[in-house]
Amino acid sequence: MRLKILLLCLIIGGCGIKTKNKNKDFSDFNYSNKQRYTKKSFKADELNLFDFNTLVLSNNANLEYNNSNYSFDISIKIRKNKKILITGATGGIGNPLFKILIEPDKILGYQKIDKTFFSTDFGDIYDKLGFTLDFNQIQNILIGEPINEIISIYNYNTYEIDKNLIVYEYVDDEFSVSLFVDTNLNKLIAQEIKQIEFGRELSIYYKDFKETNNSMLYTSSKIVVNDGKNLINLYMSTNSTDTSDEILFPFEIPNNYRKIKF
């Protein structure tokens, strides 16, 4: 499987389903009964946000790409606002198949299968999905926080879908953004970005929240990526977390690897 495909999935997934198939645990939200939310305005910046300096998420993952399935382990390390290191492996992270380093101004990655590496920037995400994601927005996705800087939250309409479920929704001629909030948990449980004309979609669903570092962090997610031609579903499940400041971020492209275009 090409690293290009892995990157599009892994930069947007934090944790989720183990390798056994639990697809039925994640269902689409029913919009048919939505009503304008007339109660006190629910502000995204008042959510139960996850606060940290350094974070490591050790996960099992299952990737569905069109009609193929791939299972592997993923370690996601985040130094807040500075760097993200994603390592994928089978049989333990100590023998990585690929690594991806994301920094505010660049993205680097390599894979051992065909001994290749790439260097790119966030413009390639726009070329593939049709909307821009910067470093902070990717970081927010990984820790389950809203990508509300794409458009000001004040431009969203607010609807009540269920007793304890509301959605912020923004729609224009080019794309739509939806942020789903569980008012009982005071947590974001899903966010969707769709480029309507070209059938492109980036959707992330969070569940199974657990107290970590005195905050609530999800331990399961489903990530959907549709570039208009290919459909990717990524399920991951967190085995362990670490928030110690001594965490290292080792990344070095091996010698004799061939550079490829992302």
N, C-alpha and C positions, 0 to 999 in steps of 0.2 A: 504494500500500500504506500502511496506517495506521501512524503512529509507534508506536501501542500495541503492535502486533505486533512491530515492529523492536526495541522496548525489551526485551521479554521474551526475545528471542534474544540481542541484542548484549551485555547485561549479564552473560551467562554464557559467552561465547566468547572465547578469547584468540587462537588462531591455527589454521590448518587447511589445507584443500584449495583449490587454485586454481580458477578458474572452469570448467575442464574437469571433467567428472564422474569422480570417483575413488571413488564410493561403495563399490565392492567392496573397497577398501583397509581399510575398517572393518567388522568383523564382531562380532556379539554373542558374549559369552562363554558357553561350554557349562558349565552347572551340573550336568549329569547325573552326572559322576564326582567331584564334590567330596567331600573327606574332611576330618574334623577335623584341624586343624594341631596336631601334638603336639611340634614342635621348639621351640627357644627363641622366646619371644614376640617378635613383630616390632612395634616401637613406631612409631606414626606420627610422633612427634616426633624420631625418629632418621632420617627420610627425608633424601635429598639435596635439601634445600630451596633455593629460589632467593632469594638475598639481594640487595636493591637499595634505593636511595633514590628514584630516579626511573627510569621505564621507558617507552619508546615502542615499540610494535609496529605496523609497517606491513604490511597484509595485503591479499590478494585474497580475496573471499568469494563463495560461492554459497549462496543461500537457497532451500530448497524449502518452500513453504507450500501444504499440501494438493496440488493439482494444478498449481500455478504455480511458475515459477522466476524468480529475480532474481539478477543478478550486479552487484557493485559493489566499490569499494575501501573499506577501513576502517582508520583510524588509532586506536589505543587508547593513551592516555597515562595513566600512573598516578604520582601523587605518594603514596608509601607512607603509608597510614593517614589521608590527608587528602582526596584528590580523584581522580576518574577522569573523563577526557574522551574520549568516543567520537564520531568524525566519520566520516560515510559520504558517498561521492561516486562519481560516474562520470566518467572522464576526468581523474582527479587530485584529490587532497585539497584543492587550492587553491580549488576551486569546490564547496563542500559542499552536499549535498542535505539533510542533517540533522545536528544535534549533540545529544548527550546528556551532561549534566554530573551526576555522581553524587558526593554528599558524605555524610558520616556521618549527617546529619539530613534530607536532602532529595534529590529527583531533579528536574532541570529538563531540558526538551528543546524543540526547535523543528524544523520542516521547511519547506523553501522551496516545495515542490510546491503546497500550498494555503495557505501563509503562516499557519500556526497554531503555538501553543506550549502547553506544559502545565507545571504544577508539582504535584508529588505527594510521597508518602513511601513507606516500605517496606511499609506496610500493604496497598497495592494489589497487591503481589506475593503476599502471603498470600491475598487475595481471589481471585486468578487461579489460583494453583497449589496452595493448600491448606496450605502450610508457609511459615515465615518465613525470609527471607534478609536479613541485615543488611549493612552496608557491608563489614566485614572478610571475611565469607563470600563476597561477590561478588568482592572483591579476590583472595581465595584461588583462586576458580574461574578467574579471568583469568590467573593465573600458574601454574596447575596444581598447587595445593596442596590438601590435604584440607579438607572442610567438617566437621571432626570436632567442632566446638563445638555442632552441632545436638543431639547426644547424646554423653555422655562415651564416649570410646573404650573405657573399661573395661567398658561394657555390651555390647560387640560380641562375637559368636562369630567364631572364626578358622577358615577352611577352606583347604585346598590344592586348587587346581583343576588345576594343571599342575606340572611340576618346579620352575619358577621363577616361578610365579604363585600368590599367595595373595589371599584376599578377607576383609576385615572385614565382618561382616554383622549388622545389627540389624533385628529385625522385631517390631512390636507390632500391635495391632488396627487402628491408623489408618494407619501408613505403614512403609516399610522404607528402610534406608540401607545401601548397599554401597560399599566402598572397595577397589579392586583395585590390588595392588602387585606390580611386577616386582622380585623379590629380586636379580636380576643387576644391574639398573640402580640399585636402591635408590630407585626413583621410583614415584610414583602414576601409573598409566596409564589409570584410569577411575574415575568415581564416579557412582552412581545414587541418586536419591531418588524414591520412588514412593508415591503415596497410593492405596492398593489399592482402596478402596471406590468411588472416583470415576474410576478409570482415569487419574489424572494422573501425569505423569512428567517429571523433569528428569534427563537423563543426559549426561555429558561424557566423551569418549574422547580421550586424548592419545597422540601418537606422534612419531617422527622427532626425537629429542632432540639438541640441539647445545649445545656449551659457549658460554656467554654470561656475561660479567662474573664469570668464575671459578666459575660454577655451571652446572648443566645445565637448559636450558629447552626445552620442546617447541616444534616448529615446525609441527605439524599437529594438527587436532582435528576432531571431529564433536560437535555439540551437538544433542540431541533435546529438544524441548519439546512436551508433550502436555497440554492443559488439560482433557481429557475430551471435547472437541468438535473441536478442530483439532490437526493434527500439523505440527510445524515441524522441519526438519532444516537445520542450518547447518554448512557446510564452509568452513574458512578456511586460508590458507597464508601464512606470514610471509615477506615479501620482505627486510625489514631490521629491526634493533633498534638502539636508542640508549639509553644509560644515563647520559648527561651531566646534570649538575645544572642547566644553563642552560636547560633545556626550558621553554617557555612554555605556558600553558593558556588561550588566548583563548576567552572565551565571553560573548556578549552577545546577548540576544534583540532582533532588529531591530524598528524602529518599525513601527507599523500591523499587527503580527501579531495574530491573533485567538486568545484563550485558549479552550482546549477542555478537557473533562473526560477524564482518563486512563482 
